Amino acid sequence: GCHGQTVWHQPAGPLPFSLQLGDGNRLAADTGIIAINDFRRKDMALGGQGAPLVPAFHQRVLGGVNHVRILANIGGIANITVLAPDQPVLGFDVGPGNMLMDLWTRRHLGQPYDKDAAFAQQGKVDATLLAHLLAEPWLALTAPKSTGRELFSEDWLDARLPDCMAPADVQATLAEFTVTAIANEVDKWPAGELLVCGGGGHNPLLMQRLAALLPGWRVDTSNSAGVDMDAMEAMAFAWLAHQTMHGLAGNLPDVTGARRPAILGAIHLPG
């Protein structure tokens, strides 16, 4: 199963569309095994967001607990999965994850990301800028919802920045924006366990701030529950490929908003 690299995700409008780089035909030809990709568009054809798809896997491997367990996947975009006893699985995007921080780090340091939050920790959070970022109307939408760089772009950020602010202060504020958007959604649930996966789990500032903003919660990475935070997404799409090959649904309509469960993905044979 290959998710690919999302370059465009537009779930709203008259022609919902999602595009991921990654050629299933070439993968099958080069590896000699069946390759499955293009997991999102079937869900979108059924009126869904096409995202997030990982909550079904979260339920499979981390469900069944007797307390509220929320998974926060902090990749480019941040999304959460809510696993609550005796309730349907919920999951939705909550806002930018690493995307804006990475953009700002590339612009000012020429590096792909802010390793160990060293850049952000040199600055101070600007309350006015943070409030401006949190005023984005998309954040107030109810689930199901998903987003991407089509909204939270370089232009989006530049339009909200003041004329003069230290770059490290902007980075610190972007980090606080990420964790506040997550915490605002998590805090709507009875205190339980928040498990972080994805690259954001390696960011000590994000982890510290999540714990500070959610004092009643146990905040840790998914490693503590036996699932490698760096491998979570890869495992999820391997599982989705398994679902496809066995004629089983991979989406959760309560999560994506699709009209029904569906078998996802395009199958590419090596022969």
SULKAWO-V555594 format. One record per backbone hydrogen bond with DSSP energy under -0.5 kcal/mol. CO is the residue of the C=O (numbers start at 0). NH is the residue of the N-H. E is the energy in kcal/mol with one decimal. If there is no record, write none. Layout:
co & nh & e
CO & NH & E
CO & NH & E
//
This chain:
co & nh & e
3 & 5 & -0.6
4 & 20 & -3.1
7 & 18 & -3.3
9 & 16 & -2.4
16 & 9 & -3.6
18 & 6 & -2.5
18 & 7 & -1.5
20 & 4 & -1.5
21 & 23 & -0.8
22 & 26 & -2.4
23 & 27 & -2.3
24 & 28 & -2.4
25 & 29 & -3.0
26 & 30 & -2.2
27 & 31 & -2.1
34 & 267 & -2.8
35 & 1 & -3.1
36 & 265 & -3.3
37 & 264 & -0.7
39 & 43 & -1.6
40 & 44 & -2.3
41 & 45 & -1.0
42 & 45 & -0.5
42 & 47 & -2.5
43 & 46 & -1.8
45 & 258 & -2.4
52 & 55 & -0.9
53 & 56 & -0.9
53 & 57 & -2.5
54 & 58 & -2.5
55 & 59 & -1.5
56 & 60 & -2.3
57 & 61 & -2.9
58 & 62 & -1.2
67 & 192 & -2.6
68 & 82 & -2.8
69 & 194 & -2.9
70 & 72 & -0.6
70 & 80 & -2.3
71 & 73 & -0.8
71 & 196 & -2.5
72 & 74 & -0.9
72 & 78 & -2.0
73 & 199 & -2.5
74 & 97 & -3.4
75 & 96 & -2.7
75 & 98 & -2.0
76 & 74 & -1.8
77 & 93 & -3.1
77 & 94 & -1.2
78 & 72 & -2.7
79 & 91 & -1.7
80 & 70 & -2.4
80 & 82 & -0.6
81 & 83 & -0.7
81 & 89 & -1.7
82 & 68 & -2.6
83 & 86 & -1.6
89 & 81 & -3.2
91 & 79 & -2.4
94 & 77 & -3.1
97 & 101 & -3.1
98 & 102 & -2.1
99 & 103 & -2.4
100 & 104 & -2.2
101 & 105 & -2.6
102 & 106 & -2.1
103 & 107 & -2.1
104 & 108 & -2.8
104 & 109 & -0.9
104 & 110 & -1.0
105 & 109 & -0.8
112 & 114 & -1.4
113 & 116 & -2.2
114 & 117 & -1.9
116 & 120 & -2.4
118 & 121 & -1.4
119 & 122 & -1.5
124 & 126 & -0.7
125 & 129 & -2.6
126 & 130 & -2.2
127 & 131 & -1.8
128 & 132 & -2.5
129 & 133 & -2.5
130 & 134 & -0.7
131 & 134 & -0.5
132 & 135 & -1.5
135 & 138 & -1.4
136 & 139 & -1.3
137 & 140 & -1.6
144 & 92 & -1.9
147 & 150 & -1.5
147 & 151 & -2.1
150 & 152 & -2.2
152 & 156 & -2.1
153 & 157 & -2.8
154 & 158 & -2.0
156 & 159 & -1.7
156 & 160 & -0.8
157 & 160 & -0.6
165 & 168 & -0.7
165 & 169 & -1.9
166 & 170 & -2.3
167 & 171 & -2.4
168 & 172 & -2.1
169 & 173 & -2.5
170 & 174 & -2.1
171 & 175 & -1.9
172 & 176 & -2.2
173 & 177 & -2.1
174 & 178 & -2.1
175 & 179 & -2.4
176 & 180 & -2.3
177 & 181 & -1.6
178 & 182 & -3.1
179 & 183 & -2.7
180 & 184 & -0.8
181 & 184 & -0.8
181 & 185 & -2.4
182 & 186 & -2.7
184 & 187 & -1.2
185 & 188 & -1.9
191 & 217 & -2.5
192 & 69 & -3.1
192 & 194 & -0.6
193 & 195 & -0.5
193 & 219 & -2.4
194 & 71 & -2.8
195 & 221 & -2.3
196 & 73 & -2.7
197 & 200 & -1.8
198 & 201 & -2.0
199 & 202 & -1.4
201 & 203 & -0.9
202 & 206 & -2.1
203 & 207 & -2.4
204 & 208 & -2.6
205 & 209 & -2.3
206 & 210 & -1.9
207 & 211 & -1.9
208 & 212 & -2.6
209 & 213 & -1.4
213 & 216 & -1.9
216 & 218 & -0.7
217 & 193 & -3.1
217 & 219 & -0.5
219 & 195 & -2.5
220 & 223 & -1.6
221 & 224 & -1.5
221 & 226 & -2.1
222 & 225 & -1.8
225 & 227 & -0.5
227 & 230 & -0.6
227 & 231 & -0.9
228 & 197 & -1.9
230 & 234 & -2.9
231 & 235 & -2.4
232 & 236 & -2.1
233 & 237 & -1.7
234 & 238 & -2.4
235 & 239 & -2.4
236 & 240 & -1.8
237 & 241 & -2.0
238 & 242 & -2.4
239 & 243 & -2.3
240 & 244 & -2.6
241 & 245 & -1.4
242 & 247 & -3.3
243 & 246 & -1.7
250 & 252 & -0.5
251 & 254 & -2.0
251 & 255 & -2.4
252 & 256 & -2.2
255 & 48 & -1.9
261 & 249 & -2.4
261 & 250 & -0.9
261 & 263 & -0.5
265 & 36 & -1.8
266 & 268 & -0.5
267 & 34 & -2.4
//
